[in-house]
């Protein structure tokens, strides 16, 4: 997993977030759980911009796998930027690669496998063409 592959221009989607005091652990740095939450918020923003908000009645996306590599500590207060891009698109799933940046420095990387799920059956479905287009165009 390397969010730097393809260079900075590979990340067209960026989502800024403010670090919260509640994210800090007893060691004084942003806790690992908060890092996962920052990536999650970045993924949700990315998907919402592509018409896949949580309220859609026919299809949703579930997280099948997520991996995070930590590169540097984060400290409160401050802001971070979550950069997201599509790495691969399969038949029923797609993989997002993300970078978490603070003051221009990468603090963590993430790779998430997302599966399209039919809300009625609860089972995986082939990615609809509109979603494939949204993932490749944006």
HELIX and SHEET records of a PDB file:
HELIX    1   1 UNK A    8  UNK A   10  5                                   3    
HELIX    2   2 UNK A   21  UNK A   23  5                                   3    
HELIX    3   3 UNK A   32  UNK A   48  1                                  17    
HELIX    4   4 UNK A  129  UNK A  137  1                                   9    
SHEET    1   A 5 UNK A  13  UNK A  18  0                                        
SHEET    2   A 5 UNK A  79  UNK A  89 -1                                        
SHEET    3   A 5 UNK A  93  UNK A 102 -1                                        
SHEET    4   A 5 UNK A 105  UNK A 118 -1                                        
SHEET    5   A 5 UNK A  59  UNK A  70 -1                                        
END                                                                             
